[in-house]
Amino acid sequence: MNLLLLILTPLLTAVAVLLMRNATQVRWVSFIGAAVQLVLAFALFFAFRNERMAGNTAEMLFQIQYNWFPAWHISFHLGVDGISIAMILLTAFVVIAGVLVSWNVEKMTKEFYFLLILLSLGAYGFFISLDLFILFFFLEIAVIPKYLLIGIWGSGKKEYSANKLALMLMGGSALVLVGLLGIYFNAPEKTFDLLTLSKSYIPAEVQQICFPLLFVGFGVFTALFPFHTWVPDGHSSAPTAGSMFLAGISMKLGGYGCLRVATYILHDAAKDYSTIIIVLSVIAILYGAFATMMQKDLKYINAYSSVSHCGFVLLGIGMMTKTSMTGAVMQMVSHGLMTALFFAVIGMIYERTHTRQVNEMGGLLKRMPFIGTVLFIVGLCSLGLPGLSGFVAEMTVFMGSWERPDTFSRVATILSCLSLVVTAVYILRAITKTAMGPLKEQFATLTDARWNEKLAAIILVVGIIAIGTAPFWLNDLINPATEIIKQHLMIPTPID
């Protein structure tokens, strides 16, 4: 399969959106483009699986490589493995759901959908890039659309939130760029090629400097403590689809970069810094959970819980066992679907009640049975109910973390598990106050979800249940790739 289709489809869709004359045409063109992306993602998944079943054991499949700047050894190099496929499927699900949820956006509709599609372009390009310069290029494509979506279509302190998000993500990007240049100039071969660098010996002193730059830089995107403060403000001020993209896709760019770039290439330094990563991850997990307990706004509840849930991603990477890294990728996919659905439901509720304060609601299930049911499903997924994706992903991280026999790792695992109790408390309290109890008089005429909202929710719920009830397809997809990363971590350091 030609991976260029994953870049050309959103690019052509974005151009077509700009050429449309009215909002109705813009919506349908965006929806058709998103549907094509979803079809391509599934086609890529089945093509990849068929190649593996046929005995193709290459590290990356469907590779395409064109020289771009030969003098700087930069090439347009694309390829995918199981981790990439999982992220592409996640992106496709969130994109089509985000387009559907935004169906009633009236303000600058053309520009709004253009920016949404541009975000998907950056995500697809990032996940399939095997040249670090191109990977960085696609990472940066997504920053400006996020800023504009919050600054123009956001609510509350939108200017402050947009500026804070842009500054922090640009700061993270600057660290990533410095780290990439450090690798480039100190590698035996002056190249940005990921596969070449993974097989090269990079001096230990260079790794000790470049690894924290890369891990912290990417970590800013995925709410690494203490660089997580943009998450609550950004999510709370963003429009519904913007929040879905931010939490569902953009935060996964950071986790993917921490695993694919920092840990995979700089494996010696990754082992040296693993203790620090684990400590910061546990702090994020517990801090995010307890901070969520104090929130009354549904968006802030989901935003702070995202800090906690993304901590599991970093914990799985920091533990550096095959199972824990597999769990980290599964958690990225699960959290992407779950948090996108949560923000979608919050947007539906806010549009009808004009409030996100849980204390001001109650009994909404009586007037909005579909929305209330989906709220319960996503809440139970967040607290890790068996049968849903959250349980599978978090349990895989815990099992992988427990494989490390040292006391420090075992204590960190136990502390992380304790957060599940806190999560259950704030989730059950929030959904109970929102959906259960007596219906307030001002909500007596509320209407349930429209067709587009139902379709968006169903798409995301299907993904959550598909992972929760039959996780082996995702586990089998990811396992070979995490096995390769684990093998790199086991390579002994050469003696100079």
Buried (B, 14 or more C-beta within 10 A) or exposed (E): BEBBBBBBBBBBBBEBBEEBEEBEBBBEBBBEBBBBBBEBBEEBBEBBBEBBEEEEEEBBBBBBEEEBEEEEBBBBBBBBBBBBBBBBBBBBBBBBBBBBBBBEBEEBBBBBBBBBBBBBBBBBBBBBBBBBBBBBBBBBBBBBBBBBBBBBBBBBBBEEBBBBBBEBBBBBBEBBBBBBBBBBEBBEEEBBBBBBBBEBEBBBEBBBBBBBBBBBBBBBBBBBBEBBEBBBBBBBBBBBBBBBBBBBBBBBBBBBBBBBBBBBBBBBBBBBBBBEBBBBBBBBBBBBBBBBBEBEBBBBBBBBBBBBBBBBBBBBBBBBBBBBBBBBBBBBBBBBBBBBBBBBBBBBBBBBBEBBBBEBBBBBBBBBEBBBBBBBBBBBBBBBBEEBBBBBBBBBBBBBBBBBEEEEBEEBBEEBBEBBEBBBBBBBBBBBBBBBBEBEEEBEEBEBBBEBBBBBBBBBBEBBBBBBEEBEEBBEBBBBBBBBBBEBBEEEEEEE
